[in-house]
Amino acid sequence: MNDRYYDDLVHVNPGFGKPRFSKKEIMDIAVSVVVLSVAFTYLFRGSNILNYFAYHMGESSKYLGLFGLCFILVIVSFLFHEFGHKFVAQKHGLWSEFRMWPLGLGLTLLTAFLGFLFASPGAVYIYGNMDRNTNGKVSIAGPVVNIVLSAIGIAGCLLCNHSGAVVFFYLLAQLNAFLAAFNLLPIAPLDGSKILPWKKEVWIAAFAIAALELIYIMFAMPDLYWA
């Protein structure tokens, strides 16, 4: 991190290790959430999910319903992943804030329009004296959030099958299992590249759980009502 950027960060939030959000961070979060929600809405526009909202809300409100679903999923999945990193870093006395990546947000929209999604809205920036152990804990926090959310989604699917709620739980399970497995890949700058050198057994356990969740959702989950 260069000195000028560091000075900017300190000016935005002079506190270290405090569980709070600066005005700039809140603005970056808001922009990122809206852009990601728009991208997911466009990507799902031709799916059965849109037909679900058309059936329950009518043709005039189906896109509003789809956007609302995507908005909630983005907050719960992408944002909570970043908050996992942020709050663990702050707990260890580090400066930690989310910053959007304008180029990444542009690529997110562009790829959605092309029929697939490369979601890279931004990341949590951390500054302070962070040793290898702390770095490992901060890095594993995000994927663990996704693993837990995916498990909640799977349980919700099984409990709420044959009801409209299964739509949300299925997407919650699938999206978070993918995010966990992807971010655990031991490739820089992904979380896995910092977790594996820290504790191999932690990385193996986390990646195995995320992979099993993803496999179960894609191939072994019982037929769902909404599908």
Disulfide bonds with the S-S distance in Angstrom:
none
